[in-house]
Amino acid sequence: MCIGGNMGNPTGDFQSLFDGIFGKQKTPVYERPKFELRVLSDMLKDLSNIPILHWDRYAFSRDPLDGRVSSEEREKYMQSSWECGVEWADKLIKEYGNLSAEKLANILGMEVEYPLLPESSDRVLFAEFREPNNIRIYLDAINKAKKYLEDTDVKEILGEADISDVLLLHELFHSVEEKHKKEIYTKTEKIRLWSIGPIHYNSGLVALSEIAAMGFAFRYSGINFSPYLLDVLLIYGYSANEASGLYEEMMELAYDR
């Protein structure tokens, strides 16, 4: 899931509400900034032109350690994490065949639930993995997005993609991570935060897991667009203003390199 962070531009104030497609969003207690309202299909079309590996700045903008990662390191992490997700999708397809997302979840021993809303009413949540074997896909956001999926221009970009399957596959990767945390790249790769002589402290990076989960969902589902587009689609169902602001942030981070 994408984790919220300071956006460093006029859109920065709304990350506490919309942290990303699979992140936790809290209800704001301040005046919302206003953005130029945009047509959903126009935003999705622009975002679909962003190369897959150019989502690194957006992905890392949600990582608490973003400021500790250089642009060169970020690009390397993006590629390695994406390849990790793709590799594990290919492994599972080879082992079990090209199962549906739900059948894959079942064979991996996951319990999948589809409640309308999270138990806590103070946040908007699209999906989550709960250790050890529970995944919840919250239908409120999906239901709100359905009407837009019938739009001809939106369908041209997203095709017949099943949004709930993409969400499920993303969360399935996190379960795979936990089962293979001693060997999987997203868990073994660390960043050195500090060292004093022989003493040092290393930390993992949240962004690596989220990027790999996107790569996994992308590969396994067979969609031909970056899953990051769904951030804007699902947020649009709640607020065209917030989605327009997020679009502006995504475009700036992708092209101001």
C-alpha positions, 0 to 999 in steps of 0.5 A, spaced: 500 500 500 502 506 498 503 510 505 502 517 506 507 523 506 508 530 505 508 532 498 512 538 498 507 542 493 500 545 494 497 538 494 500 536 500 495 538 505 490 532 503 495 526 504 492 525 511 485 523 507 488 520 501 494 516 502 494 512 496 490 506 494 491 501 499 493 505 505 489 508 511 486 515 510 484 519 516 478 524 516 481 531 515 479 536 521 482 542 517 479 546 510 480 542 504 485 546 499 481 546 492 484 544 486 482 545 478 477 539 477 478 535 472 475 529 467 476 522 470 478 519 463 483 525 462 487 524 468 487 517 467 489 517 460 495 522 462 497 517 468 497 511 463 503 515 459 507 515 465 512 509 464 512 504 469 518 505 473 517 512 473 512 512 479 518 511 484 518 518 486 510 517 488 511 511 491 517 513 495 513 520 497 509 515 502 515 512 505 517 515 512 524 514 510 524 518 503 528 523 505 534 518 506 534 515 499 537 518 494 534 519 487 539 514 484 538 509 490 530 510 489 530 508 482 534 502 483 529 500 489 523 501 484 526 497 479 528 491 484 522 491 487 517 491 481 521 485 478 521 482 485 513 482 485 513 480 477 518 474 479 513 472 485 507 472 480 510 468 475 512 463 480 505 462 483 503 462 476 508 456 474 506 452 481 499 453 481 497 455 474 493 461 472 488 461 477 483 467 479 485 471 484 480 468 489 482 461 487 489 463 488 488 466 495 484 460 497 490 455 495 494 460 499 490 459 505 487 466 505 481 468 508 478 473 504 472 478 506 468 483 503 465 488 508 462 494 506 466 499 510 472 498 515 470 497 523 473 504 524 468 509 521 474 515 521 478 513 515 477 510 508 480 504 507 480 500 500 483 493 502 488 490 508 492 484 509 491 482 517 496 477 519 496 471 519 491 469 513 486 475 513 484 479 507 479 484 507 476 488 501 472 494 502 466 494 497 464 502 499 470 505 494 469 499 489 461 501 489 463 508 488 467 507 482 463 502 478 459 507 475 465 510 472 468 504 469 462 504 464 464 510 461 467 509 454 473 513 455 475 510 462 474 503 459 478 504 453 484 505 458 482 500 464 479 495 459 475 490 463 480 490 469 476 487 475 478 492 481 477 488 487 481 482 484 487 488 483 486 490 490 486 482 492 492 481 489 496 487 492 494 484 499 496 477 497 503 479 495 503 482 503 501 475 505 507 472 500 512 476 503 510 474 510 511 467 509 518 468 505 520 474 509 527 471 510 529 470 503 524 475 499 528 482 497 523 486 499 524 484 506 531 482 506 533 489 503 535 494 508 538 501 508 543 504 513 540 509 518 546 510 522 553 507 524 558 509 530 564 505 529 562 497 529 555 499 531 550 500 526 542 500 525 539 498 518 531 499 517 527 496 511 523 501 507 515 500 506 516 503 499 519 496 497 513 492 499 508 497 496 512 497 489 513 489 489 505 488 491 503 493 485 508 489 480 505 482 483 498 485 482 500 488 475 503 481 472 498 476 475 492 480 473 494 481 466 492 489 466 496 493 461 496 500 466 500 501 472 495 500 478 497 506 481 492 509 476 487 506 481 489 511 486 485 516 482 479 512 480 477 510 487 479 517 490 474 520 485 468 516 487 469 520 494 471 527 492 473 529 485 477 535 488 481 530 492 482 526 486 484 532 481 489 534 487 492 527 487 493 527 479 497 534 480 502 531 485 503 524 481 504 528 474 509 533 478 513 527 481 513 523 474 515 528 470 519 533 474 525 528 474 
